[in-house]
Amino acid sequence: MLERSTPADGAVVFGDIWGVDGGYTLECAARGCERVMLIDSLETPAWQRDRLQHPEIDFRKGDFSDPLFMASVQERFELGVAFDILLHQPAMLGTLTLLLEKVEKRFCVVHPMLEEQPEQGSLVYLPGNPAVDRLYPLGEAAAEVKAFDANQVNHSHWIWGMTPSFLTAAMLGEGFELVEEETLEPLPNPRWSWWGAVYERRGAGRSSAHWSNHGTTPGLWLEPWVETAEEGEAAAPAQSPAAETPPTAAAGGLPMPPLEIAARSGSLRHENRDPTELYEAVGRTARKELLAALPEGFDFRGRRVLDFGCGAGRVLRHFIREGPGAEYWGCDVNEESIGWLEANLSPPLHVFVNGELPPLPQPDASFDLVYCVSVFTHLARSWSEWLVELHRVLKPDGLLLATFLGPGRWGDFAAEPWDEDRVGMMVMRPGQSWELGGPMIFHSPWWIREHWGRLFEVVDLRPAGFAAAEPGGDHGLVVLRRRDVRLAPADLEPPADNPREAVALAHNVERLIDELEQLRSAPTPAGGRRPEREGELEAELERVRSLNETLLGSHSWRLTAPLRRVRKRQQGAQL
């Protein structure tokens, strides 16, 4: 089978140590495969000696049935080879999916197989099976060195007996079609034979109908299923509070950060929802909507992605299984959050701590995609510096996705109606402690186009609706493409020749004065933070006033005054 599948540009061999000392890996290299990788959790002295003589072979020591380890293997290969491994995997179908994620074209498999049964697609669980005496591949229990004891199972035991039609059906579900098969020599038990096959990828891989996209829901559902607004989907029914069961596993079994760390990404207090479930739901929804906002045809394979302001991975954790061959990075100013990620999800994730101000410890043109959820919603002063920095680390034509506060959340912070002409970049609650949410920054779509658009092409801009179903959601989302320009932060900040700039700045001054007066008239809190926050408010008020005075004193603003007066009269006539 290997002879018919080679040569290939690259080959990955799974589990080639036990009993063969890497023989199939060496054979792939000898048959002209330019890149060869062996993945196994075992090593032998013979393999160590051979490996020294073949530096072109890449050996990754790890468990190919472990999703976290396999996600750290970024490469994909034209050919995959599996010799006698699937029958020994407790999570066999899950392991098969992990293997095939690394294979682009052909998959060569040689395994002991049970004789075909009248019912196609037969699978037999061997430990504890009543017919175990008739199922020993080596003929009898005395000859079988690996026990069929469910309490003794590990990766070297025989766990499954399958027929060729079962594996072919499983491969078809993964997007691979059988192109060649052959029954090889029999085993001592005539029910078993060595069997080999070559499969070729025909489809794109896992679809939304794939088994791995369906999870279990904890708890006892007491009400019937109801339809949602989205066609073709079902919603979870109402659940009795007494029947709720907080999830013990999150994001497909990934570890969950302690609640005190998780809560730094946003409040987890909700009267009807478990904090862990809420944390998972917000991150899962954000990932789904980020993916939906990407340009059509965006492919994660071979891409480098950065979650800027990732916290403890609330959103980033949901990208771990998104597109084989991508690298997923995250950074945050909070050292404890990054420390937790390093200890629990790295690999496969790559994480680092960033400072409160640029630069990031990454070279120019490092990433294809950067996204930031609820970051620029809190940057009152450093926003321009960070935009320039993210522009630096993006590759040419790289994408930046950023959420912002707009009309969807305005009513939570202001009593007056939303009027985008009067908002611009509106800073509320400067100096507020991070325990209470920090400063809150609102943006009008026109302001983002005027200022952020100097550095990026605005591909798409949605004023509201991002994660609207989740607590604290309903942000706006902007999709930006890197322009080939070199600008400094100071180039992004000056007001544009747009009448709305002065209106918005004046309105921001009014709101800041109101906030300052309310703060000064209120009793000093027990924590004694009022003087500090008062200083922050005064500094922000001075900054906005300075921008307003600069705009009103500019030559272009004076020249366009007649046009603004005409426009104001026209608007009045329309009213």
N, C-alpha and C positions, 0 to 999 in steps of 0.2 A: 504494500500500500504506500509506503514511504517513497519507494522508487517511482511510483506513478504520480506522486504529488510534488516532486521536486524536479528542477531547482525552483527557487522562489526568491523574491527580493529580500524577504525576511521571514523567519520562522520562530515561533515560540513553542516550547515543549513543556508540558506539565507533568510533574511527578515522574521523573526519569532516573531516580537514584536507586530505589529499592530493587535489589536483585540484578540491575543492569548497569549501574555506575555511570549513568549519563550516556549510555551507548547510542540512543536515538538522537540525542543532541549532537554528538560528534558526527553521526551519520549525516545529519542535515548540513553541517558545515562542510563535510567532504563532498556532498552532492551539489555544492555551488550556491547555497543560501548565503547571501551577503551579510545579513544580520541574523544572529541566532541568540535567543535567550532561553535559559532554563529556569523554571520556577519550581522549587520544592522546599520542604521544610527540613529535609534530611541532607546530610553530607557523609561521604565515605572517604577513607584515605586514597582509594584508587581514583575517585573523582577529583580530589584535590590535586593529585599528581598530574592527571590529564589536563586539568584546567590551567595549570602553569604553562603547559605546552601549547595552549590555544587561547591566547589573550583576546582574540576577537570574539569569544563567546562571553556573553553577559550572564552571570549567575545571580539570581535574586533569591535569597533564602527567606522563605516565608510560606504561610499557609494560603494556598490558592482558593480555599473555601471561605476565607475571611474577607468580607466586603471592604473593610477599612484598608487591609493590606493591598488588596487588588486595586483599589482606587488610587493607591500611591504609584502604581505602575502606569505611567503615562503613555507608553508606546503602543502602537497597533501594528499587526503583522499580517502579511499576505497569507501565511500558512500557520495553522495551529495543529499540534500533535498531542494526542492523549493516549497513553498505553496503560490499560488496566488500572484506572483510577476511579471511575464513576461508581463502580459497585461497592466501593469502600467509603463513600461519603454519606454521612447521616442526612444532610440536606442536599440530596443529589441534584434536584432540578435547580436549586439556587446556585450550586457550584457550577453546573453546566452553563447557566446564564453568565456568571462571572468569567468563565473561560472564553465564551464566544464574544464577549465585549472586546476582547483583544484581537479578534480575528476578522480580517477584512474580506477574504475570498474563499479559502478552502480550509476544511477541517478534516484531518485524518485521524481515525480512531480504530484501535484494535483492542478487543475485550473478549473475555469469556462470555458466552451467550447461552441461555437456555434454548432448547429446541422450540420452534414456532408452535403456538397453540391454536386450536380452532378459533378462539376469540383473539382477534388481532390486538396488539398493544398490551401484552400481559406483563405485569410487574409483580414480583414475589418478594415479600419481606422475610428474610431467612431466620434471624434470631427468634427462637420460640415457636417457629412454624411446626405444626403437628406432623408434617411430612418431611421433617428435617433429615431423617435417615435416608430418604430417597433423593435428597437434594444436594448432598455434599459433592462439590465439583471434583474432588479428588477420590471419589468413590465410596469412602467410608470414614467414619469419625476418627478412627485410629490414624488414618493417613493425613487428615486435615490438621495442620499445625496451628490454625487460627480458629478459636472457638466460636460457635454460634450462640453466644451467651449475651443477652441484651444488657446485662449488668457489666459486661466486659468490653463493650464496643469501643473501638477507637479507629483511627484512619487506616490501620493495617488489617482490619477484620473484613470478612465477607458479610455484607449487610443486605445487598439486593441481588436478586436474580431477575434478569430482564430478557425479553425476546427482541430480535432485531426490529420488529415492527414497532415496539414501544419506543426505542431510541429514535427511529426514523420519524415517528409522530412528534416526539419532543423536539427534534431538530427542525422540523417543519414549522413548529410554533415559534422557533427562534429566527426564522427567515432563511433556513438552509434546506436545500433539496438534495436527496440522495442521487449521486451520479454513478456510483460504482460500489459493489459489495461482493464479498467472497467469503464462503465458509472455509476455514482453514483446518488445521489438525484437530482431532477430537481430544477431549480431556478424559481422564480415567472413568468418570461417570458419563455414560453415553447420552445422557440428557443434555450435556454441556459440550460446546465446541469453541475453539478460538474462532473469532469472526472479525473481519475488518471491513471498513467502508470509507469512502471519500464523499464528503458533502460540499456543496458550493453555495455561497450566499446568493440568494435571489431577491430577497427583500431588503428593506431598510433596517431591519432589526426589530426591537420591541415596539409594539404599537400600544395604544391606550387600552386595548383589550388583553394585553399580556398579563399573566397571572401575578407578576411582581407589582403591578400597579393597583392591586386590590388588597386593602388592609382590613384587619378586623376592628370592630368597634366594641369597646368594653361596656359592660353594664347590661341590664335587662330592658329591652324595649317593650313598652306596654301599649303603645298606640300604633295604629296602622301607618304605613308609609304615605307621605303626601308628596305631591308634585311641587317642584320649584319653578321659579320664573325661567330658568335656563332649560331649554328644550333638550330632552334626552338624558337629563340627570335626575336623580332622586335625592331628596333631603332626608336627614335623620328625623324621625318623629319626635314628638314631645316625650320627655323622659321624666318619670317620677323622681323627685328629689331623693326619696328613700332608696331608689334603685341605683343611684349614681355610683360608679366605681372609678376613682381617679386612675388614669393610665399609669402603668408601671414601666412601660417602654415608650420611647419617643422617637419620632422620625425613623421608623423602620428599625428600632432597636438601638439607635445611637444614644450615648449617655446624655443625661440632662444636667445642665449646670444647677448648682444650688440656687434656691429662689432669691437669695439676697444678691447674687451676681446677675441672675436673669432679669431681675427687676430694674437693673440699670438701663435697660433698653426701652423701658416704658412700664407704666404701672400694671401690675397683675391683679389688682383688686377688682373683683366683679361679683355681684351678689349671686349670680346664677351659674358661674363657671369656675371650674377648678383651675388654679394658677398654672399648673403644668400644661393642661389642655389648651388654655388661653395662649400661653407662650408659643406652643406648637402651631396653633391655628393662625396666629398673626404672621409668623414666619412663613408658613406654608402658603397663605394667601398672597403675601408680598412676592414670593418667588413666582407664583403662577402669573401674577399680573405683570411682573417684570418681563417674563418670557413672552407674554402676549404683546408687549410694547415693542419688542425687538423687530427690526426690519424683516420682512419675509425672506426666508431662506437662510437666516443666520445659522451657522453651523458651529457648535462648540468644539468640534474635534480640532486639536492642535492649538486651541486658543488659551490665552492667559487672562484670567478674570480677577478683578480686585473688588472686594466689598470694603469700601472706605467708610470707617465708622461701624465696624461689624459687631461691636460688643462681644458677647460670648457666643456669637454665631447664630443668633435668632433666625436670620434669613439664610446665611451662608451654609448652615448645616443641611438645608434642603437641596443644595446644588451638588452634593457629593456624588449622587448617582446620575447627574445630568450630563450625558454626553461623554463617552469614553475618550480618553486622550487629552482632556482639558486639564489645566492647572488652575486651582482655585485658591486665591489669596485673600487674606483679611487683615485689617489693621485697625487699631483703636488706641485712643489716648489712655484708656484705663488698663493699667498693668495687670490687675487681678483678673480681668476678663480674658486678656490674652494669655496669661499664665494658665488659666483653666483650659483654654483651647489647646495650648501646646501639650498639656498633660493628657488630654482626652481625645482630641480629634486631629492631631498632627503627628504622623501622616493620617489621612491623605491631604489635609489642608496645610497650607503654608501661611504662617501668621507672624506678625511683628508689631511692636509698639511704635506709635508715632507721637511726636511732640504736639503741643498745642498750636504750634506754628510750623510751616514747612521748613526744611524739605523732608520728603520721604526718603528712606534709605534704599532707593531703587534707581537704577540708571534710566536715562532717557528712553522713550519708546519701549517701555516694558510690557504694556498691557493692551489687549485688543478691546476689552470692555471694562469699564469701571461703573459701579452703581453705588448709590448712597441713599439709604432710606432714613429720613428724619435726621439729617445732618445739617443741611443749609437752612433748616427750619429754626436753628439755634445759633447760627454764626452771625453776630451783629457787626463785628469789626473785621474779622479775618477772612470773610467770604471771598474777597477778591484775590487774596494771596493763595487760598486753597484752590480756587478755579484755575489760576495760572499754573499751580503745581500739578493738578490733575491733567491739565493740557500737556505739561512736560512729559509725564510718564505714559501718556497714551501714544500708541503707534499712529502713523499717518492714517487718516480716515477712521481712527478708533472712535468708539461710542462711549458717551457718558450719559447715564440715566440717573436723574435726581428727583426726589420728591420735594414738594414745597407746600406751604400753607396758603390756601386761597379761600374761595367762597365756601367750600365745604365745611370749614372749621370756624369761620368768622363769627358765627353766632355764639360760639362757646366763650369768646373773649371780648366781644364788643356788643353794646346794646343797639347801636345804629345799624341801618341796613348796609350791606356790602355795596360799595361803589368803587369799581376798579380804578376810575380816574383819580380818586382821592387816596388810594393806598400806596401805589408804587412799591417801594420796599419799606414796610412799616415795622418798626421795632417796638415791641411791647414787652413790658416787665424786664427791662435790662437790669442785671445784677441779681435777679431772682435765683435762689439756691437751686442746685440740680435736684435736690430731694423733692422740690415742688415743680420740676419740669424745666428749669432754666429759662433764659430769655426766649421769647416766642417771636419769630420773624414771619411776616406775611408778605407775599409777593403778588403783584398784578401781572398777568400774562404779558401786557405791553412792556412792562419794566424789564422782565427777563429777556424779551427779544431785544430791547434797546441796549442792555448792559452785558448780559451773558453772550448775546449774539455777536458781540465784537470779537469774541475768541472762538466761538463755535457756530456751526450752522444748526439752526433749530429745525430738526427733522419732524418732530411732532410735539404738541403741547396740549395737555388736557388739564383744564383748570381745577377739576375736582373728580372724585370717583375712585381714586386709588385706595384699595383696601377699605372701601366704604362700609362693608358689613362688619368690620372688626372694631372693637373699642379703640378710640383714639385715631381711627383711620379717616377716610375721606380727604386725603391729601390730593394735591395736584401732582402731575408727573410730566417732566420734560425730557425728551430724547434729543441729545445733542451729538453732532459729529464734529470731530476736531478739524478746525481750519488750519491751513499752512500759513500761520502768522506768528509773529513774535511780539507779544505785548507784556507790559509790566502791570502789576496790580493797580497802579495809579491811572493806567489807561482805561480801566473798567469803571472807575468810580464817578468821574465827573458827570453831572446831569447832561442829558441830550437836549437838543433844540426841539423839545416837545412840550407844548403848553401844560401837559399833565404833570410834568416834573415839578414845577413850582407849586401847583395845587396840592400834590401829594406831600411835598416837603413841608408846606405850611400846615397841612392837616396833621402830619407827624409831630410837628412842634407843639401844636395844641394838645394832642393826646399826652405827650411827655410832660407838659406843664401840669395837666390834670393829674397824672400819676404822681408827680412829685408833690403836689399840694395834698393829695390824699395820704401819701406816705408820711408827710410831716405832721399831719393832723391826727394820725393814728397813734395809739400807745406804743411805746417801744416793746418789741416782743421779748420773751424770756431769754431767747438765745442771743439777743443783743446784735442782730445783723442789720438793724435799720441804718446806722451810720454808713456801713459799707455799701448797702444798696442805694442809699441816697447819693453817694459819690458816683456810683455807676450811672444812675439816672441823670445826674448833672452833666457827666461827661458825654453821654449820648445826646442830650439836648444840645450841648455846645457843638457836637459834630454835625447834627442835622441843621442847626442854624447856620453854621459856616457854609455848608453846601448850598443852602437856600440863598444866602447873601452872595456867594460866588455866581450862582446862576442869574440872579436878578441884576448883578452888576456887569454881566458879560456883554460884549459888543453885539453878538448875534442875537441875544435876547432883546436888547433895545431895538435892533433893526426890525425884528419880527413883531414888535408890539402892535402896529396897526393891523396886521393880519389877525392877531388874537382878538382885538377889539371887534373886528368884523365878524369873526366866528362866534363871539359871545352874543352879539346882537342877533345873528341868525338863529342861534339856539334859543334865545329868548322869544323870537318871533314864532318858532315852531311850538313852543309851549303855549 
